[in-house]
Amino acid sequence: MKVLVLNCGSSSIKYKLFDMDAKSVIAQGGIEKIGLNGSFLKLTLPNGEKKILEKDIPEHTVGVEFILDTLTSAEYGAIKSLDEINAVGHRMVHGGEKFSSSVLLTEEVLAAFKACNDLAPLHNPANLKGVDAVTAILPNVPQVGVFDTAFHKTMPDYAYMYAVPYELYEKYGVRRYGFHGTSHRYVSKRVLEFLGMQPEGTRIITCHIGNGGSISAIKDGKCVDTSMGLTPLEGLMMGTRSGDIDGGAISFIQEKEGLDASGISNLLNKKSGVLGVSGVSSDMRELDAAAKAGNPRAILAEKMYNYRIKKYVGAYAAALGGVDIIVFTGGVGENQASCREAVCKNMEYMGIKIDDAVNNKIHGEEAVISSDDSKVKVVVIPTDEELMIASDTMDILSK
């Protein structure tokens, strides 16, 4: 079975084509700047070489057409005909309270998904554009939706509710939903396979750390808490997002700066976080270089970034009644040894000890980085959300 996985953003489409029988990726790439000048498709050739194909891409249907044409082209193609694509799996961001697992996309399901648009106005409409584009081009190919929020549906009410008037939950669904669920689900499952353990009786803290970041507490294979909330703004300090902030500070800033709701949302989502504090960049690699060069605001931003992660690890260890495994994943979690070291430093009282020599060698590969005498296993597991989406798609269609 060949499964095409699409991750559609407002101006981008990432894709991977899987041969699920061979458990291999046979094509991958992404389109950027949809609807903007200079749009292009960047693909990875089988030998690892990157190739950029420029084309005017005014909207998502043209983008999906371009991907499909490239997949079947004489020069860059991975398949001879579109008939070889058996299914398409989509990353769907916000499923609200309606979806607790991946589903076959029907008209009824899509209507329920559209009803969640208010909860993710930037993400859900973009996801729908990808579904509509595939429907227009490949009307007979089944499509499956895999929801970022679904893995977190097992949280108890006392963990997901906010201490605001209950009527706001009843009327508008104001509560914690969490995101990065497909990644947290993948790495929490994969780390148990890697360590040869079963989910029953295990307490895992998964740290998806990158430009966007979230942490989840997982007990017996099920999520019991997560750091992102109603939107992806809550929780950790991120590349451009503030993370946790006093609600009173928001109204104070809004009044002082004369901002409307859109303006304060833009400030907290796009101008804050690492970028806002450092004034250097939202990219942790550039921030780290500036910190090493002695930039005081970069040093402050890096300390804040790592400290927030450490606080959540401690909080979730308390929520779980202890911790057996800590997983680092995401662009920073997989590749930045200094971040992992800063988070785990002085946590010996919790049974967390990392092997500095091993930690410093690990970049983007599966590895145990805790020392032999550590009571808690600290593990790096590269995430693979696309494989999770492809696997869910195959499982649903096989039923």
C-alpha distance (Angstrom), angle and dihedral (degrees) to the residues before:
residue distance angle dihedral
M1 . . .
K2 3.81 . .
V3 3.80 115.7 .
L4 3.80 124.5 -171.0
V5 3.82 113.3 -152.0
L6 3.81 118.4 -156.7
N7 3.80 127.6 -169.0
C8 3.79 107.4 -173.2
G9 3.79 121.3 -166.1
S10 3.78 128.0 179.7
S11 3.81 92.5 -86.5
S12 3.80 103.0 8.1
I13 3.81 144.1 60.0
K14 3.81 122.4 -159.7
Y15 3.80 117.6 -167.2
K16 3.79 143.0 -177.1
L17 3.79 127.8 -177.3
F18 3.80 113.5 -149.9
D19 3.77 130.2 -163.1
M20 3.78 95.2 -151.2
D21 3.81 93.7 -171.0
A22 3.81 90.5 59.6
K23 3.84 92.8 33.3
S24 3.79 89.0 -129.5
V25 3.81 140.6 128.3
I26 3.80 108.4 -123.5
A27 3.80 98.4 178.2
Q28 3.79 137.8 8.8
G29 3.76 141.5 167.9
G30 3.75 144.5 113.1
I31 3.77 145.7 -118.9
E32 3.78 120.8 -130.4
K33 3.82 135.9 -171.4
I34 3.80 96.9 28.5
G35 3.80 107.8 -174.6
L36 3.81 91.5 12.9
N37 3.78 135.5 94.5
G38 3.79 115.0 -87.4
S39 3.81 97.9 28.9
F40 3.81 115.5 172.9
L41 3.80 146.9 167.0
K42 3.80 117.1 -123.7
L43 3.79 114.8 -163.7
T44 3.78 135.3 -179.7
L45 3.80 115.3 -130.3
P46 3.84 120.8 -142.7
N47 3.83 90.2 -100.6
G48 3.83 90.4 55.7
E49 3.81 94.7 -104.7
K50 3.82 116.0 140.0
K51 3.79 120.5 -131.1
I52 3.82 127.3 -169.7
L53 3.80 120.3 -152.3
E54 3.80 114.1 -169.9
K55 3.80 121.4 -149.6
D56 3.79 139.1 147.4
I57 3.83 104.6 -99.5
P58 3.81 109.0 -179.4
E59 3.82 96.9 172.6
H60 3.81 144.1 1.3
T61 3.82 99.4 -89.4
V62 3.80 90.0 58.4
G63 3.81 87.8 47.1
V64 3.80 93.8 52.8
E65 3.83 89.7 45.7
F66 3.81 89.2 52.6
I67 3.82 91.2 51.0
L68 3.81 92.2 49.1
D69 3.81 92.1 46.3
T70 3.80 89.4 51.1
L71 3.83 92.1 48.4
T72 3.82 89.6 56.2
S73 3.83 99.2 35.2
A74 3.79 121.8 122.0
E75 3.82 92.7 -124.4
Y76 3.82 104.0 39.9
G77 3.78 104.1 13.0
A78 3.79 125.2 132.3
I79 3.82 95.7 -174.3
K80 3.80 133.4 37.1
S81 3.78 97.5 -138.6
L82 3.81 139.3 15.2
D83 3.80 86.0 -122.6
E84 3.81 86.4 78.1
I85 3.83 90.7 68.6
N86 3.80 104.9 92.8
A87 3.80 98.7 -179.8
V88 3.79 145.0 -6.1
G89 3.81 123.0 -133.9
H90 3.80 119.7 -160.2
R91 3.77 132.1 -158.1
M92 3.82 103.9 -129.3
V93 3.80 113.5 -169.4
H94 3.81 111.3 -159.5
G95 3.79 120.7 28.6
G96 3.81 94.4 163.8
E97 3.79 112.3 -157.5
K98 3.79 92.6 -39.2
F99 3.80 100.9 80.4
S100 3.80 126.6 51.6
S101 3.80 96.0 163.6
S102 3.79 142.5 17.5
V103 3.81 115.2 -71.9
L104 3.78 143.5 -169.3
L105 3.80 106.5 -99.7
T106 3.79 110.5 -115.6
E107 3.80 129.8 161.0
E108 3.80 89.1 -97.8
V109 3.81 92.8 51.0
L110 3.80 92.5 47.1
A111 3.81 91.2 50.8
A112 3.82 89.3 53.5
F113 3.80 90.5 47.4
K114 3.82 91.8 50.7
A115 3.81 88.1 54.3
C116 3.83 86.9 65.2
N117 3.83 93.2 57.4
D118 3.81 92.8 104.1
L119 3.81 89.1 60.6
A120 3.83 93.3 54.2
P121 3.82 108.2 18.7
L122 3.81 93.7 166.1
H123 3.79 98.4 44.3
N124 3.82 112.0 32.2
P125 3.84 97.8 54.7
A126 3.82 89.0 50.0
N127 3.82 90.6 51.0
L128 3.81 89.3 51.5
K129 3.80 91.2 52.0
G130 3.79 88.9 60.6
V131 3.80 92.0 49.9
D132 3.80 91.7 48.2
A133 3.80 91.6 48.3
V134 3.81 92.6 53.2
T135 3.82 90.6 45.9
A136 3.81 89.7 54.2
I137 3.81 95.4 47.2
L138 3.83 102.7 30.8
P139 3.81 103.7 24.7
N140 3.81 95.2 166.7
V141 3.80 97.6 48.9
P142 3.85 113.9 100.1
Q143 3.80 116.8 -122.4
V144 3.81 129.3 -153.7
G145 3.80 128.6 -160.6
V146 3.82 120.1 -144.1
F147 3.81 112.3 -167.4
D148 3.80 126.5 -143.5
T149 3.80 89.7 -148.7
A150 3.83 98.8 47.5
F151 3.82 98.7 85.5
H152 3.81 90.1 56.8
K153 3.81 94.1 55.5
T154 3.82 89.7 96.6
M155 3.83 92.3 68.6
P156 3.82 112.7 119.3
D157 3.80 117.2 -114.9
Y158 3.80 93.7 -109.5
A159 3.83 88.4 59.6
Y160 3.80 98.8 45.8
M161 3.82 101.2 38.7
Y162 3.81 122.1 93.5
A163 3.81 121.5 -140.0
V164 3.81 93.4 -114.9
P165 3.83 127.0 109.9
Y166 3.80 107.3 -55.7
E167 3.81 90.0 -131.1
L168 3.84 89.0 71.5
Y169 3.80 89.0 61.6
E170 3.80 91.8 47.0
K171 3.81 95.0 46.5
Y172 3.81 103.2 35.4
G173 3.79 107.6 12.6
V174 3.81 92.8 -113.3
R175 3.82 103.8 177.9
R176 3.78 141.8 104.3
Y177 3.82 112.9 -70.0
G178 3.81 104.0 163.4
F179 3.79 128.8 -149.9
H180 3.82 140.8 -139.2
G181 3.81 83.8 59.1
T182 3.79 94.8 146.8
S183 3.80 90.1 54.1
H184 3.81 94.3 45.7
R185 3.81 89.7 48.2
Y186 3.81 92.9 49.0
V187 3.82 97.9 47.7
S188 3.82 94.8 41.6
K189 3.79 89.3 53.4
R190 3.81 94.9 40.9
V191 3.83 95.2 49.2
L192 3.81 90.3 57.0
E193 3.81 90.2 51.2
F194 3.81 89.6 46.9
L195 3.82 92.5 51.1
G196 3.81 95.0 38.5
M197 3.81 94.0 -118.8
Q198 3.79 135.9 134.3
P199 3.82 123.3 -124.4
E200 3.81 94.0 -123.5
G201 3.79 111.0 98.9
T202 3.82 95.4 7.0
R203 3.81 126.2 125.4
I204 3.80 112.6 -157.1
I205 3.79 132.1 -179.8
T206 3.80 111.9 -161.4
C207 3.81 117.7 -161.2
H208 3.81 113.2 -162.1
I209 3.80 98.1 -171.5
G210 3.79 123.3 179.9
N211 3.79 140.2 98.0
G212 3.79 82.7 -41.7
G213 3.78 115.1 32.7
S214 3.78 141.6 -173.7
I215 3.79 139.3 165.9
S216 3.79 128.0 -146.5
A217 3.79 133.9 -163.4
I218 3.81 111.0 -142.3
K219 3.79 125.6 -171.1
D220 3.81 123.1 -176.4
G221 3.82 88.3 -9.6
K222 3.82 94.3 -54.6
C223 3.79 129.3 106.9
V224 3.81 114.0 -115.0
D225 3.81 98.9 171.5
T226 3.80 140.8 1.1
S227 3.78 135.4 -172.2
M228 3.82 102.6 -127.0
G229 3.79 116.0 78.4
L230 3.79 141.1 -171.2
T231 3.81 84.7 -23.9
P232 3.83 133.2 13.8
L233 3.83 89.6 -97.1
E234 3.81 99.0 85.1
G235 3.78 126.2 84.1
L236 3.80 126.2 21.8
M237 3.78 126.6 35.9
M238 3.81 105.2 -101.4
G239 3.79 140.1 -174.1
T240 3.80 95.5 -76.9
R241 3.84 102.5 -8.8
S242 3.79 122.5 93.1
G243 3.78 97.7 -141.7
D244 3.80 115.7 -161.2
I245 3.81 113.1 14.2
D246 3.79 134.7 161.2
G247 3.81 109.7 -94.4
G248 3.80 87.9 -139.2
A249 3.80 89.5 57.9
I250 3.80 88.9 55.6
S251 3.79 94.3 55.7
F252 3.84 90.0 42.2
I253 3.84 92.1 53.7
Q254 3.80 91.4 42.6
E255 3.80 91.7 55.1
K256 3.81 96.3 41.8
E257 3.82 93.8 47.3
G258 3.80 95.2 39.2
L259 3.80 93.0 -124.0
D260 3.80 128.2 162.2
A261 3.82 122.9 -144.2
S262 3.79 91.8 -84.6
G263 3.79 91.7 48.6
I264 3.80 95.4 51.3
S265 3.82 90.4 45.4
N266 3.81 90.0 52.3
L267 3.82 91.1 48.9
L268 3.81 94.4 49.9
N269 3.82 96.4 40.8
K270 3.80 103.7 36.8
K271 3.81 109.6 19.1
S272 3.80 103.4 38.7
G273 3.79 135.8 64.7
V274 3.80 119.1 56.6
L275 3.81 91.5 -15.8
G276 3.79 94.4 50.8
V277 3.80 96.2 47.2
S278 3.81 98.6 40.1
G279 3.79 100.2 35.5
V280 3.82 84.4 -149.3
S281 3.80 110.5 89.1
S282 3.79 145.0 -46.8
D283 3.83 88.7 -123.0
M284 3.81 111.6 98.3
R285 3.81 91.6 -149.1
E286 3.79 91.3 58.5
L287 3.79 90.7 42.5
D288 3.81 91.2 52.0
A289 3.80 91.3 50.3
A290 3.82 90.8 50.1
A291 3.81 91.1 48.1
K292 3.80 91.4 51.0
A293 3.81 88.2 50.1
G294 3.81 88.2 57.6
N295 3.82 101.7 -104.0
P296 3.85 102.0 160.5
R297 3.82 96.2 -151.7
A298 3.80 90.9 48.3
I299 3.80 89.5 50.9
L300 3.82 89.8 50.0
A301 3.83 92.8 48.3
E302 3.81 91.6 49.9
K303 3.79 92.0 49.9
M304 3.81 91.5 48.5
Y305 3.82 91.5 47.8
N306 3.80 94.1 52.2
Y307 3.81 94.2 40.1
R308 3.81 92.4 56.5
I309 3.80 90.3 53.9
K310 3.81 91.5 48.9
K311 3.84 91.0 50.7
Y312 3.79 92.5 53.0
V313 3.80 92.3 47.4
G314 3.81 88.7 54.1
A315 3.80 93.0 45.6
Y316 3.80 93.3 49.4
A317 3.79 92.5 46.7
A318 3.81 85.5 57.8
A319 3.82 91.9 46.7
L320 3.81 91.2 50.4
G321 3.79 95.1 44.2
G322 3.80 90.0 -116.8
V323 3.79 135.2 -20.8
D324 3.79 133.4 -105.9
I325 3.82 101.5 179.5
I326 3.80 134.6 24.0
V327 3.80 115.9 -165.7
F328 3.81 125.9 -161.5
T329 3.80 117.4 -159.9
G330 3.82 140.1 148.5
G331 3.81 127.2 68.4
V332 3.82 95.2 -56.8
G333 3.78 97.1 31.3
E334 3.79 92.2 53.3
N335 3.80 99.1 40.9
Q336 3.81 112.5 24.8
A337 3.80 110.7 79.9
S338 3.82 92.2 179.3
C339 3.81 91.3 60.9
R340 3.81 92.7 49.9
E341 3.80 90.3 47.5
A342 3.82 93.2 49.3
V343 3.80 92.2 49.5
C344 3.81 94.5 49.2
K345 3.81 97.2 39.6
N346 3.83 115.6 115.5
M347 3.82 91.3 7.9
E348 3.80 94.0 114.0
Y349 3.82 89.4 111.2
M350 3.84 85.8 68.1
G351 3.80 92.0 48.8
I352 3.82 93.3 -101.7
K353 3.80 116.3 138.0
I354 3.78 124.7 155.8
D355 3.79 128.2 -157.8
D356 3.80 102.7 -121.6
A357 3.80 94.3 -159.7
V358 3.81 93.0 53.0
N359 3.81 93.5 40.8
N360 3.81 92.5 54.0
K361 3.82 91.4 54.2
I362 3.81 97.3 51.3
H363 3.80 118.8 97.6
G364 3.79 118.1 159.1
E365 3.79 99.2 -26.6
E366 3.79 136.1 107.6
A367 3.79 110.5 -95.2
V368 3.79 145.0 141.9
I369 3.81 106.1 -120.6
S370 3.81 98.1 177.9
S371 3.80 119.8 101.3
D372 3.79 121.4 -104.6
D373 3.81 91.5 -105.8
S374 3.81 94.6 49.6
K375 3.80 112.7 117.6
V376 3.81 89.5 -152.6
K377 3.79 121.5 59.4
V378 3.82 110.1 -131.1
V379 3.79 109.6 -162.9
V380 3.81 138.1 178.5
I381 3.81 112.1 -142.5
P382 3.83 118.3 174.6
T383 3.78 108.3 -134.2
D384 3.79 123.0 -122.3
E385 3.79 108.9 -171.4
E386 3.80 91.9 163.2
L387 3.82 92.4 57.5
M388 3.82 89.0 49.4
I389 3.82 89.9 52.0
A390 3.80 92.0 47.0
S391 3.83 91.4 48.0
D392 3.81 92.2 49.6
T393 3.80 90.0 48.4
M394 3.79 92.2 52.2
D395 3.81 92.7 45.4
I396 3.81 93.3 51.1
L397 3.79 93.8 47.7
S398 3.80 93.1 45.6
K399 3.81 88.6 58.5
